[in-house]
Amino acid sequence: MRFPWQQEYRDPITGDTLTLGERGAWLVTGFVRRWVVFFAIQLVAVLWLSLGDDSARAWYNYVWSDWAIVIENVTMLALFNQTRRDAVVTRKILAMEERQREIAERQREHLAAVQEHVETMREHADTIERLERLLCERLGVEDP
């Protein structure tokens, strides 16, 4: 049997692994950000404030201020953890870019060395050709 905190949760859009706290944060955020919940809160507020009692208004202010703080903290927790995961991915991408730059630089150096070697081989081929003609002249043989 696995306890809820031992289960692995996945974000349905990104596929990222979520902790139990993040999963709860996304569930609460998803629930609270619906139009039905918004209208239900408005209805409760109107009914509560229509009581006309001063203590009801004081409790109304306290409860909804506290509720707003809780909602924002839950949302911040989920977004902060997502931002940390994004930072890890960004660092990996930057490391890959740096490695690609290093590989490209090494390839440019290698290409320059190959071009230099090809030029040297051409010079050697020209020298061999001149020597072959000179040897053919001295031996009185036609150019092959």
Secondary structure, 3 states (H helix, E strand, C coil): CCCHHHCCEECCCCCCEECHHHHHHHHHHHHHCCHHHHHHHHHHHHHHHCCCCHHHHHHHHHHHHHHHHHHHHHHHHHHHHHHHHHHHHHHHHHHHHHHHHHHHHHHHHHHHHHHHHHHHHHHHHHHHHHHHHHHHHHHCCCCC
